Amino acid sequence: MKVAFVVHDFDANYGQGRYGVELARRLASRCDFTVYSNTFNAPGLQNVRWKRIPAYRWNVVTSVFSFLPAAEWIIRRDKPDIIHAQGLTCWSADVITGHICNAARARSLATHRRRSKWFIQLMSPIERLFYRQRRASHLIGISHCLANEIRRDYGWNKDVSVLHHGTNTEQFRPPSSPAEKAELKARFHLPPGFWHWLFMGEAVKGLRQAIECLNQVPSGFLLVVSRSDTTPYKNLARQLGVLDRIRFWGYEPNPELAFRAADLFLYPSDYDPFGMVGAEAMASGLPVIIGSTTGVAELITHGVDGLLCEPTVQSSILDQVQVLERDPTLASRFGIAARKTILNTSWDKNAEEVFKIFESVLAHRANAR
């Protein structure tokens, strides 16, 4: 089976890229696996070929619209058996993994900035056409909420499988000892005497809400690990008088260390089709407070292995934080239960289901001839 895996960036440091790397690691021994992408960063990955797709990376719009025709031409020339597209990447896909629905994202508070709204309004009709392409026969949704959004907003009416992302539970694990945790707190310059919260990911996915919540909880200290421009959030923290209780760390190449250093993971995002950072926090044995409208929330039983909040209601976030502040033993129990939950998910299971979908698509095609 010749598989073309199409993605803009094949890089484990990014969500879609990490999904691709984990699948390739498990599927490349079972099929002829070729990655079609603009960039490729997967040291040590075996049995995977790469074909570069040229793209003009001046901004997101030029990246998408230059990548599409180039990918189409190169992939059609190579004639693979299965074309597995990662969102809006080619017009001749057999299987599509949906990673975002911009029409749904437009309804979230995180997109109220003018530049984001302009991009989403441009991309939504293109995505609608993409999900109505004739050849594509199977949608993989990374969460039930995303699959439902693609059905509702883009009219998808063919086969759907929902496969939540796996998690590397060896990389993302609890600290092995109190000494390791103390060393990591020192590494991130977390001051003693505080309850250390962690926010990780794009700043628009709940950092504002986390800072506003910190303003109400004097015991809290927030570690922010994010690639985003955090200037407006620093200004907000300064206005609220909590800047001295926030460590803006920037990008961290070893995110598992930040999880082990923290006491609580706070991710009050109002839109995220999945949210790998939430699952990674759970695998790390952290108590988590997660926005109820995110995909990863589907893995959480509220009050058993984590807490869910209404991200657009600041009092809801604060209420959940105060539940854990009042009962540290409850936080510990949540962390233990969270890891058990994530141990039941794996990239191995995810890859096995993806391979079955490939086989099903080929079998259906052969029967249709």
SULUR-V290384 format. One line per field, one symbol per residue. ss: DSSP state (a for helix, b for strand, c for the rest). phi: phi as a letter, one per 30 degrees, with the letter a starting at -180 (. if undefined). burial: b if it has 24 or more other ideal C-beta (glycine too) atoms within 12 Angstrom, else e. A space follows every 10 residues. Layout:
BEGIN
ss=???
phi=???
burial=???
END
This chain:
BEGIN
ss=cbbbbbccbb bcccaaaaaa aaaaaaaccc cbbbbbbcbb bccccccbbb bbccccccca aaaaaaaaaa aaaaaaaacc cbbbbbcccc ccccbbbbcc caaaacccaa accaaaaaaa aaaaaaaaaa cccccccbbb bccaaaaaaa aaaaccccbb bbcccccccc cccccccaaa aaaaaaaccc ccccbbbbbb ccaaacaaaa aaaacccccb bbbbbccccc aaaaaaaaaa ccaaabbbbb ccccaaaaaa accbbbbccc cccccaaaaa aaacccbbbb bcccaaaaac cbcccbbbbc cccaaaaaaa aaaaaacaaa aaaaaaaaaa aaacccaaaa aaaaaaaaaa aaaaaaaac
phi=.cccccadbc addbeddded ddddeccddc adcbccadbb bbeidcibcb bdcdadcdad dddddddedd ddddddddhd dbccccidba cbdcbbcdca bddddddddd cddedddddd dddeddddde dcddddbbcc cdadddeddd dddcidbcdb bcbdedbddd dcbdddaedd ddddddechd ddibcccbcb kdddcjdedd dddedcbddd bccccadddc eddddddddd icedcbcddi dbdbdedddd ddcaccbddc aaebjedddd ddddicdbbb edcddddddc ceicblbcbd dccedddded ddedddbddd eddddddddd ddddcadddd dddddddedd ddddddddd
burial=bebbbbbbbb bbebbbbbbb bbbbbbbbee bebbbbbbbb ebeebeebbb bebebeeeeb eebbbebbeb bbebbeebeb bbbbbbbbbb bbbbbbbbbb bbbbbbebbb beeeeeeebb eebbebbeeb bebebbbbbb bbbbbbbebb bebbebebeb bbbbbbbbbe ebbbbeeeee beebbeebeb eeebbbbbbb bbbbbbbbbb bbbbbebeeb bbbbbbebeb eebbebbeee ebeebbbbbe ebeebbbbbb bbbbbbbbbb bbbbbbbbbb bbbbbbbbbb bbbbbbbbbb eeeebbbbbb beebebbbeb bbbbbeeeee beebbbbbbe bbbebebeeb bebbbebbbe bbeeeeeee
END
